[in-house]
Amino acid sequence: MNDLIQSLKNARKKKGLTQLQLAQSVGLPQGHISSIESGKTDARLSTLVEMARVLEHELMLIPRQLIIPIKALINGEELAAFEQRWRPDEENES
């Protein structure tokens, strides 16, 4: 969960929004956004989805076996670079 919250915080900063601006966009007090970002409050899923959408991101559930190729795509790696180290059939045999 910490990775998700940190990603949302980074996206907010990259977009140039303050906690107050994000809070106003999702209809929450600024202090609640602060508590979420600092890990003091566990946010509801609906709150995280709304925060992500305001920040032009989307939360989605993906199969674990696709994590490596998706991270590679996000990081801009060439397809061949991660194909060499990712073998889905081998992962499923474990």
GINORLIN-V845161 format. One record per helix or strand of 3 or more residues. SS is the DSSP state (@ for helix, = for strand). FROM is the first residue (numbers start at 0). TO is the last residue. If there is no record, write none. Layout:
BEGIN
ss->{SS,SS}
from->{FROM,FROM}
to->{TO,TO}
END
This chain:
BEGIN
ss->{@,@,@,@,@,@,@}
from->{1,18,29,44,63,78,87}
to->{13,25,37,53,73,82,92}
END
